[in-house]
Amino acid sequence: MEITPSTKVTDILNAYPGLLDHLIKIEPKFAFLKTYLGKLAIRNATVQDASDRFNVSVEKLKQLLTEQLELMNKES
C-alpha cells in the first residue's frame, strides 16, 4: 500500500490489523485512536489530518507507518 498525505488512516488500519498497537508502543499519543472519541475523529481523517492532529510532519508520519508495516510484514 502506498501511503500519501491523502490516504485515509482507517484504510491503513483496516488493511493492517495490529498496526495501531505497534504505533502506540513507539508513540504513546496514538493511544487516543483507541478511544471512542479517537475512533470518531479518525473516521474520515487522512494522513495529513493525523499529522496535523499529532503535531508530526507528514514525512515523519509516512516514514513511521512504512517502517512499522515493513516490520509487521517481516514478523508474519
QUIGIQUI-V453280 format. One record per residue. N is the residue number from 1. RES is the residue in one small letter. NEAR is the number of other C-alpha atoms within 12 Angstrom. Layout:
[[N	RES	NEAR] [N	RES	NEAR]]
//
This chain:
[[1	m	17] [2	e	16] [3	i	27] [4	t	24] [5	p	24] [6	s	20] [7	t	25] [8	k	24] [9	v	35] [10	t	27] [11	d	22] [12	i	30] [13	l	29] [14	n	14] [15	a	17] [16	y	24] [17	p	17] [18	g	21] [19	l	31] [20	l	31] [21	d	23] [22	h	25] [23	l	30] [24	i	19] [25	k	15] [26	i	17] [27	e	20] [28	p	15] [29	k	21] [30	f	29] [31	a	21] [32	f	22] [33	l	28] [34	k	22] [35	t	14] [36	y	12] [37	l	12] [38	g	21] [39	k	19] [40	l	15] [41	a	19] [42	i	30] [43	r	22] [44	n	19] [45	a	25] [46	t	26] [47	v	35] [48	q	26] [49	d	25] [50	a	34] [51	s	29] [52	d	18] [53	r	21] [54	f	22] [55	n	17] [56	v	20] [57	s	18] [58	v	24] [59	e	19] [60	k	21] [61	l	31] [62	k	28] [63	q	21] [64	l	27] [65	l	36] [66	t	23] [67	e	19] [68	q	28] [69	l	28] [70	e	17] [71	l	17] [72	m	20] [73	n	14] [74	k	9] [75	e	10] [76	s	9]]
//
